Amino acid sequence: MATHVLRPARQPAAHRKATRLDEQLPVDHRLSRVYRIGAGLMGLVLLAFGILGLIDKIGFFDTGGDTVAGLSTNGALSVLSICVGLLLFIGMVIGGNAASTLNMVLGVVFILSGFVNLALLDTGLNFLAFEIQNVLFSFVVGLLLMMFGMYGRVSGGLPHDNPYWRARHPEEAAREQRLARRRAIEEMPVVRPEGS
């Protein structure tokens, strides 16, 4: 005896709109502040680490175990940290989706860097003088950057005023907009001409 499960019909692909990562937020949208703050904070941390490493005049590819702020470093890692910190500051200045996407991409890069450098810890290929603290730092910075970049973009419970929710649900967004307009019209005070 066969049983059949009734499933709702799928919406045709022509009516669904895919959300693209390059869709622009309104300039004053509050999500842009989160992306900017995330990029700025992480950029500041990396810039400070890189500058402190260069001030100590550590050799460029030195793997002698010099530390800055509890993390092992050398000249190459310091310069790389400064470059990434400046890139994050540029993302902070631009803001919007550029900052969000930059945060997400660099977050993934930091996590991948953590795994690669974890594999290279006790080998001769450890040119950036990574130790386990650096690996953990790389994972933490990567997760924080991804969190700041994905905030308000990839969640199942986005509010209906979120531009990403509106792009994913255009029919519902249009219906809500019509209802809001209708409510605003109904709530408008009726002005009667004098003498009537």
Backbone as CSV, one residue per row, in Angstrom:
resi,resn,N_x,N_y,N_z,CA_x,CA_y,CA_z,C_x,C_y,C_z
1,MET,0.847,-1.159,0.000,0.000,0.000,0.000,0.904,1.238,0.000
2,ALA,0.751,2.019,-0.993,1.596,3.200,-1.138,0.905,4.416,-0.540
3,THR,1.676,5.208,0.133,1.119,6.458,0.662,1.780,7.617,-0.067
4,HIS,1.003,8.637,-0.255,1.520,9.810,-0.965,1.517,10.996,-0.019
5,VAL,2.566,11.736,-0.071,2.681,12.930,0.755,2.402,14.129,-0.131
6,LEU,1.475,14.947,0.297,1.178,16.159,-0.446,2.162,17.240,-0.051
7,ARG,2.817,17.777,-1.023,3.765,18.847,-0.774,3.262,20.108,-1.448
8,PRO,3.501,21.251,-0.837,3.069,22.478,-1.491,3.831,22.676,-2.796
9,ALA,3.141,23.249,-3.752,3.771,23.484,-5.053,4.883,24.501,-4.890
10,ARG,5.975,24.271,-5.573,7.107,25.196,-5.490,6.809,26.417,-6.337
11,GLN,7.270,27.532,-5.862,7.080,28.763,-6.594,7.966,28.724,-7.828
12,PRO,7.447,29.127,-8.989,8.274,29.108,-10.194,9.508,29.989,-10.015
13,ALA,10.590,29.568,-10.636,11.863,30.279,-10.485,11.788,31.704,-11.022
14,ALA,10.915,31.969,-11.973,10.818,33.300,-12.557,10.318,34.324,-11.540
15,HIS,9.531,33.890,-10.541,8.974,34.820,-9.565,9.869,35.025,-8.353
16,ARG,10.833,34.149,-8.158,11.731,34.300,-7.015,12.903,35.183,-7.411
17,LYS,13.325,36.005,-6.480,14.459,36.879,-6.740,15.609,36.462,-5.833
18,ALA,16.732,36.150,-6.420,17.907,35.771,-5.633,18.555,37.031,-5.075
19,THR,18.989,36.958,-3.835,19.667,38.085,-3.212,21.136,38.039,-3.593
20,ARG,21.616,39.152,-4.088,23.017,39.238,-4.473,23.789,39.935,-3.371
21,LEU,25.062,39.598,-3.242,25.887,40.214,-2.203,26.213,41.669,-2.500
22,ASP,26.044,42.109,-3.760,26.413,43.480,-4.080,25.238,44.449,-4.046
23,GLU,24.081,44.003,-3.556,22.961,44.919,-3.422,23.312,45.974,-2.386
24,GLN,22.962,47.206,-2.679,23.371,48.301,-1.809,22.342,48.593,-0.733
25,LEU,22.850,48.829,0.469,22.009,49.260,1.580,21.722,50.748,1.417
26,PRO,20.648,51.230,1.992,20.493,52.682,2.067,21.675,53.262,2.846
27,VAL,22.086,54.467,2.492,23.285,55.068,3.078,23.183,55.151,4.600
28,ASP,22.008,55.439,5.112,21.862,55.642,6.545,21.364,54.405,7.287
29,HIS,21.394,53.247,6.667,20.864,52.044,7.318,21.737,51.652,8.504
30,ARG,21.101,51.221,9.591,21.832,50.930,10.829,22.771,49.736,10.692
31,LEU,22.532,48.841,9.749,23.449,47.712,9.560,24.820,48.182,9.095
32,SER,24.851,49.256,8.330,26.130,49.771,7.845,27.035,50.160,9.010
33,ARG,26.448,50.666,10.102,27.249,51.025,11.276,27.913,49.790,11.882
34,VAL,27.185,48.675,11.915,27.752,47.434,12.470,28.934,46.981,11.626
35,TYR,28.787,47.021,10.300,29.878,46.598,9.406,31.090,47.517,9.572
36,ARG,30.840,48.817,9.693,31.937,49.775,9.853,32.654,49.579,11.187
37,ILE,31.879,49.412,12.255,32.488,49.223,13.582,33.327,47.950,13.605
38,GLY,32.802,46.867,13.034,33.544,45.610,12.999,34.849,45.738,12.236
39,ALA,34.785,46.358,11.053,35.999,46.534,10.247,36.987,47.443,10.975
40,GLY,36.491,48.506,11.593,37.378,49.442,12.282,38.063,48.832,13.494
41,LEU,37.296,48.101,14.312,37.884,47.475,15.502,38.949,46.447,15.140
42,MET,38.615,45.565,14.217,39.585,44.539,13.832,40.783,45.156,13.125
43,GLY,40.548,46.191,12.313,41.648,46.883,11.652,42.571,47.547,12.659
44,LEU,41.991,48.131,13.703,42.787,48.785,14.741,43.662,47.771,15.485
45,VAL,43.088,46.615,15.817,43.852,45.568,16.517,45.024,45.097,15.657
46,LEU,44.745,44.824,14.385,45.808,44.329,13.504,46.863,45.392,13.242
47,LEU,46.419,46.634,13.082,47.367,47.717,12.848,48.282,47.917,14.060
48,ALA,47.722,47.889,15.254,48.523,48.035,16.471,49.532,46.891,16.599
49,PHE,49.077,45.665,16.339,49.977,44.505,16.419,51.121,44.650,15.412
50,GLY,50.797,45.048,14.197,51.827,45.199,13.164,52.824,46.299,13.479
51,ILE,52.330,47.425,13.947,53.223,48.547,14.270,54.135,48.191,15.437
52,LEU,53.577,47.553,16.467,54.412,47.133,17.601,55.478,46.137,17.162
53,GLY,55.146,45.268,16.215,56.133,44.324,15.697,57.246,45.012,14.935
54,LEU,56.917,46.053,14.166,57.951,46.779,13.416,58.810,47.635,14.322
55,ILE,58.219,48.168,15.382,58.989,48.994,16.331,60.079,48.174,17.008
56,ASP,59.818,46.889,17.253,60.805,46.021,17.898,61.960,45.635,16.982
57,LYS,61.887,46.027,15.706,62.950,45.766,14.720,63.322,44.288,14.662
58,ILE,62.301,43.469,14.554,62.502,42.017,14.425,62.843,41.724,12.973
59,GLY,63.681,40.733,12.722,64.033,40.358,11.360,62.814,39.993,10.536
60,PHE,62.918,40.216,9.206,61.753,40.031,8.342,61.219,38.602,8.375
61,PHE,62.080,37.614,8.231,61.645,36.218,8.298,62.243,35.515,9.510
62,ASP,62.506,36.247,10.555,63.084,35.703,11.781,62.068,34.795,12.476
63,THR,62.479,33.613,12.846,61.582,32.693,13.561,62.127,32.415,14.955
64,GLY,62.788,33.419,15.526,63.423,33.256,16.826,62.492,33.315,18.017
65,GLY,61.214,33.552,17.807,60.276,33.545,18.923,60.065,34.899,19.572
66,ASP,60.324,35.992,18.827,60.041,37.321,19.368,58.532,37.492,19.515
67,THR,58.123,38.122,20.615,56.687,38.262,20.857,56.290,39.724,21.005
68,VAL,55.069,39.980,20.599,54.425,41.282,20.764,53.018,41.007,21.264
69,ALA,52.680,41.570,22.409,51.347,41.401,23.012,51.005,39.916,23.199
70,GLY,52.006,39.113,23.524,51.784,37.696,23.776,51.725,36.829,22.539
71,LEU,51.887,37.423,21.357,51.852,36.675,20.101,53.226,36.698,19.451
72,SER,53.604,35.568,18.891,54.876,35.478,18.189,54.770,36.274,16.890
73,THR,55.860,36.951,16.523,55.814,37.759,15.305,57.189,37.868,14.676
74,ASN,57.215,38.350,13.466,58.440,38.734,12.773,58.076,39.884,11.832
75,GLY,59.047,40.381,11.084,58.798,41.526,10.207,57.735,41.258,9.157
76,ALA,57.748,40.072,8.575,56.769,39.741,7.530,55.349,39.737,8.093
77,LEU,55.162,39.125,9.261,53.837,39.086,9.872,53.386,40.490,10.274
78,SER,54.326,41.323,10.727,53.989,42.696,11.099,53.518,43.496,9.888
79,VAL,54.247,43.395,8.785,53.862,44.111,7.564,52.521,43.593,7.047
80,LEU,52.328,42.285,7.064,51.058,41.701,6.621,49.906,42.181,7.504
81,SER,50.130,42.251,8.806,49.096,42.733,9.729,48.744,44.188,9.445
82,ILE,49.740,45.010,9.167,49.489,46.421,8.856,48.683,46.540,7.565
83,CYS,49.054,45.768,6.550,48.330,45.819,5.267,46.863,45.417,5.436
84,VAL,46.614,44.333,6.160,45.235,43.881,6.371,44.478,44.880,7.240
85,GLY,45.135,45.446,8.247,44.505,46.470,9.081,44.099,47.685,8.264
86,LEU,44.973,48.136,7.355,44.653,49.274,6.492,43.513,48.937,5.540
87,LEU,43.492,47.702,5.038,42.399,47.261,4.168,41.062,47.301,4.916
88,LEU,41.078,46.883,6.169,39.864,46.941,6.977,39.446,48.384,7.251
89,PHE,40.416,49.284,7.438,40.076,50.698,7.612,39.447,51.275,6.346
90,ILE,39.938,50.848,5.183,39.336,51.292,3.925,37.892,50.794,3.853
91,GLY,37.675,49.540,4.248,36.306,49.009,4.290,35.437,49.787,5.256
92,MET,35.999,50.204,6.371,35.248,50.990,7.353,34.831,52.328,6.752
93,VAL,35.720,52.965,6.008,35.409,54.257,5.395,34.328,54.104,4.334
94,ILE,34.418,53.049,3.529,33.421,52.828,2.470,32.087,52.449,3.080
95,GLY,32.099,51.529,4.048,30.878,51.108,4.733,29.959,50.280,3.847
96,GLY,28.718,50.095,4.289,27.704,49.381,3.523,28.087,47.947,3.220
97,ASN,27.638,47.493,2.061,27.894,46.110,1.656,29.360,45.839,1.394
98,ALA,30.116,46.873,1.003,31.554,46.665,0.771,32.232,46.250,2.072
99,ALA,31.903,46.940,3.168,32.489,46.587,4.465,32.020,45.211,4.914
100,SER,30.750,44.912,4.702,30.212,43.608,5.097,30.899,42.475,4.336
101,THR,30.995,42.634,3.032,31.621,41.593,2.202,33.103,41.460,2.541
102,LEU,33.776,42.587,2.734,35.191,42.542,3.097,35.384,41.823,4.428
103,ASN,34.529,42.121,5.402,34.616,41.436,6.696,34.442,39.931,6.533
104,MET,33.451,39.520,5.743,33.210,38.084,5.551,34.386,37.404,4.856
105,VAL,34.885,38.029,3.791,35.984,37.421,3.025,37.246,37.325,3.886
106,LEU,37.592,38.411,4.569,38.791,38.369,5.409,38.611,37.424,6.597
107,GLY,37.385,37.299,7.096,37.118,36.328,8.164,37.434,34.914,7.716
108,VAL,36.991,34.564,6.515,37.286,33.228,5.971,38.789,33.072,5.760
109,VAL,39.451,34.118,5.270,40.900,34.060,5.049,41.636,33.834,6.374
110,PHE,41.212,34.511,7.434,41.859,34.324,8.740,41.659,32.899,9.258
111,ILE,40.477,32.355,9.088,40.249,30.979,9.549,41.085,29.994,8.742
112,LEU,41.125,30.167,7.420,41.972,29.300,6.591,43.444,29.459,6.958
113,SER,43.858,30.703,7.231,45.241,30.945,7.646,45.545,30.219,8.945
114,GLY,44.583,30.209,9.858,44.783,29.492,11.115,45.032,28.012,10.879
115,PHE,44.237,27.407,9.991,44.419,25.980,9.712,45.745,25.707,8.996
116,VAL,46.085,26.547,8.009,47.337,26.343,7.270,48.537,26.495,8.212
117,ASN,48.525,27.550,9.018,49.654,27.764,9.921,49.694,26.752,11.052
118,LEU,48.562,26.184,11.402,48.558,25.098,12.382,49.304,23.889,11.824
119,ALA,49.116,23.628,10.535,49.821,22.507,9.904,51.314,22.789,9.757
120,LEU,51.692,24.074,9.684,53.094,24.435,9.456,53.863,24.778,10.737
121,LEU,53.239,24.599,11.899,53.845,25.053,13.155,55.276,24.570,13.365
122,ASP,55.530,23.314,13.273,56.858,22.769,13.590,57.634,22.376,12.344
123,THR,57.422,23.111,11.269,58.141,22.808,10.029,59.032,23.992,9.665
124,GLY,59.858,23.800,8.682,60.723,24.874,8.195,59.972,25.872,7.330
125,LEU,58.716,25.591,7.017,57.911,26.493,6.181,57.135,27.522,6.998
126,ASN,57.387,27.587,8.287,56.682,28.518,9.167,57.338,29.905,9.073
127,PHE,57.218,30.547,7.898,57.888,31.819,7.639,57.313,32.980,8.444
128,LEU,56.083,32.855,8.905,55.458,33.943,9.659,55.639,33.792,11.167
129,ALA,56.442,32.829,11.587,56.773,32.595,13.002,55.527,32.364,13.853
130,PHE,54.556,31.658,13.308,53.325,31.364,14.055,53.600,30.380,15.178
131,GLU,52.920,30.572,16.279,52.859,29.607,17.370,51.383,29.346,17.630
132,ILE,51.067,28.485,18.576,49.675,28.106,18.801,48.825,29.317,19.196
133,GLN,49.423,30.300,19.912,48.676,31.507,20.273,48.247,32.278,19.027
134,ASN,49.143,32.335,18.037,48.817,33.022,16.786,47.694,32.302,16.048
135,VAL,47.722,30.984,16.080,46.671,30.201,15.416,45.322,30.503,16.068
136,LEU,45.303,30.481,17.398,44.057,30.777,18.107,43.601,32.212,17.840
137,PHE,44.531,33.152,17.821,44.212,34.546,17.505,43.620,34.648,16.105
138,SER,44.203,33.930,15.164,43.701,33.931,13.789,42.269,33.409,13.730
139,PHE,41.972,32.342,14.469,40.609,31.806,14.508,39.633,32.812,15.122
140,VAL,40.042,33.439,16.224,39.150,34.396,16.906,38.870,35.606,16.012
141,VAL,39.918,36.169,15.407,39.730,37.320,14.528,38.868,36.925,13.330
142,GLY,39.107,35.741,12.780,38.290,35.284,11.650,36.820,35.153,12.006
143,LEU,36.540,34.561,13.157,35.140,34.419,13.581,34.493,35.770,13.852
144,LEU,35.236,36.686,14.488,34.679,38.013,14.750,34.402,38.769,13.454
145,LEU,35.333,38.696,12.512,35.119,39.366,11.227,33.910,38.780,10.496
146,MET,33.787,37.463,10.520,32.628,36.849,9.863,31.331,37.244,10.560
147,MET,31.354,37.304,11.891,30.159,37.698,12.629,29.764,39.138,12.271
148,PHE,30.740,40.042,12.265,30.436,41.423,11.901,29.965,41.524,10.456
149,GLY,30.553,40.744,9.564,30.174,40.822,8.156,28.817,40.212,7.852
150,MET,28.460,39.159,8.568,27.197,38.467,8.288,26.025,39.022,9.088
151,TYR,26.309,39.890,10.049,25.260,40.410,10.914,24.155,41.067,10.075
152,GLY,22.945,40.608,10.261,21.813,41.183,9.557,21.681,40.773,8.110
153,ARG,22.554,39.916,7.623,22.517,39.480,6.231,22.099,38.024,6.090
154,VAL,22.592,37.181,6.961,22.332,35.745,6.829,21.757,35.221,8.124
155,SER,20.468,35.395,8.274,19.785,34.914,9.461,18.381,34.511,9.061
156,GLY,17.836,33.558,9.759,16.477,33.128,9.455,15.437,34.064,10.022
157,GLY,15.782,34.872,11.005,14.808,35.725,11.672,15.041,37.205,11.421
158,LEU,15.301,37.586,10.173,15.531,38.989,9.880,14.237,39.778,10.022
159,PRO,14.302,41.008,10.569,13.092,41.823,10.652,12.635,42.230,9.244
160,HIS,11.381,42.555,9.131,10.826,42.831,7.814,11.262,44.168,7.235
161,ASP,11.865,45.046,8.028,12.388,46.288,7.467,13.832,46.127,6.979
162,ASN,14.403,44.927,7.154,15.766,44.639,6.721,15.797,44.586,5.191
163,PRO,16.739,45.301,4.543,16.777,45.301,3.076,17.051,43.919,2.481
164,TYR,17.778,43.074,3.202,18.045,41.736,2.680,16.784,40.876,2.743
165,TRP,15.982,41.025,3.808,14.720,40.295,3.887,13.811,40.753,2.768
166,ARG,13.755,42.068,2.513,12.889,42.603,1.466,13.308,42.089,0.092
167,ALA,14.617,41.938,-0.127,15.090,41.432,-1.421,14.761,39.954,-1.587
168,ARG,14.734,39.199,-0.499,14.435,37.764,-0.584,12.937,37.480,-0.650
169,HIS,12.117,38.419,-0.178,10.660,38.231,-0.134,9.967,39.434,-0.773
170,PRO,10.136,39.640,-2.081,9.598,40.866,-2.700,8.070,40.947,-2.663
171,GLU,7.367,39.816,-2.806,5.900,39.864,-2.797,5.380,40.276,-1.427
172,GLU,5.927,39.657,-0.376,5.492,40.001,0.977,5.862,41.439,1.324
173,ALA,7.044,41.875,0.887,7.467,43.247,1.167,6.538,44.248,0.476
174,ALA,6.157,43.953,-0.779,5.245,44.841,-1.499,3.873,44.871,-0.819
175,ARG,3.403,43.715,-0.361,2.109,43.657,0.320,2.151,44.458,1.620
176,GLU,3.225,44.307,2.392,3.355,45.076,3.635,3.437,46.572,3.363
177,GLN,4.101,46.943,2.288,4.206,48.354,1.937,2.830,48.913,1.556
178,ARG,2.052,48.142,0.798,0.692,48.581,0.441,-0.168,48.742,1.686
179,LEU,-0.078,47.769,2.608,-0.857,47.846,3.852,-0.440,49.066,4.684
180,ALA,0.840,49.329,4.762,1.318,50.482,5.525,0.824,51.778,4.900
181,ARG,0.839,51.857,3.566,0.341,53.043,2.884,-1.155,53.236,3.147
182,ARG,-1.904,52.130,3.085,-3.348,52.186,3.316,-3.637,52.651,4.753
183,ARG,-2.876,52.112,5.733,-3.053,52.529,7.123,-2.733,54.012,7.302
184,ALA,-1.692,54.483,6.635,-1.311,55.894,6.745,-2.404,56.787,6.174
185,ILE,-3.011,56.363,5.079,-4.094,57.150,4.474,-5.305,57.166,5.390
186,GLU,-5.632,56.004,5.975,-6.788,55.934,6.871,-6.585,56.764,8.133
187,GLU,-5.345,56.886,8.598,-5.075,57.626,9.821,-4.917,59.119,9.591
188,MET,-4.895,59.547,8.346,-4.764,60.980,8.058,-6.005,61.706,8.548
189,PRO,-5.819,62.842,9.192,-6.993,63.587,9.656,-7.762,64.168,8.471
190,VAL,-9.065,64.178,8.600,-9.903,64.732,7.561,-10.043,66.226,7.803
191,VAL,-9.662,67.014,6.834,-9.756,68.456,6.963,-10.981,68.920,6.198
192,ARG,-11.920,69.491,6.918,-13.152,69.976,6.285,-13.022,71.484,6.049
193,PRO,-13.461,71.938,4.884,-13.415,73.382,4.630,-14.336,74.132,5.586
194,GLU,-13.944,75.341,5.959,-14.763,76.148,6.859,-16.085,76.519,6.202
195,GLY,-17.118,76.541,7.010,-18.440,76.922,6.532,-19.220,75.780,5.934
196,SER,-18.769,74.569,6.094,-19.546,73.449,5.538,-20.255,72.700,6.622
